[in-house]
Amino acid sequence: MSRFTPLVTPPNDAGGETYWFVFRDGEILVRREAGRIAVPCCREQHAVGIRTASTVYLGMLDERHCYACEAEGKAAAPEGMEFLSLRALVLEGNETLTDVAGRAMQIKEWDRTHRYFGSQPWPFPHALVMAFHAEYVGGVMRADQAELEEARWFSVDALPELPEGVHISRQLIDAKITALAK
């Protein structure tokens, strides 16, 4: 019986063949072997035969490490492989593969949509400061009085006094200034 163990920290060396859960527009890359469906399994990510990005470690399946990643752009499936929807994968009947693929897709979706700049512990119980970039799309800026006393726009050449460099808010500002200078 297949057994999946979710883990967070990837190994320094995978030391053998690894399962690669590769997604493209909500579909997963699979291959068929002797009437059974499987995800690519190889030592190196590039051996899958498709350019990928944004890799996330998932854990272990049958003593093999598992990673989820996204195919770059509209990449075609390598020869002998195909992209399937998760619904079609369910119909193939491999419950363990379907469970891990569903988990992998959820983690990749979270990773894609939650690209927070960083986080920092806050000196209050059960609190965490999270910093992220956002894009202004319009409207009037209003401070949530429960969270902020004031909110204002500043140009890069007329910033107010900034917090010390150890604070995540300063790190976020410095990163944005660097990005704007490029």
Secondary structure as UniProt FT lines:
FT   STRAND          4..6
FT   STRAND          18..24
FT   TURN            25..26
FT   STRAND          27..33
FT   TURN            34..35
FT   STRAND          36..38
FT   STRAND          41..42
FT   HELIX           45..48
FT   STRAND          52..61
FT   TURN            62..63
FT   STRAND          64..71
FT   TURN            73..74
FT   TURN            79..80
FT   STRAND          81..85
FT   HELIX           86..91
FT   TURN            92..93
FT   HELIX           95..113
FT   STRAND          118..121
FT   TURN            125..126
FT   STRAND          128..131
FT   TURN            145..147
FT   HELIX           156..158
FT   TURN            165..166
FT   HELIX           168..181
//
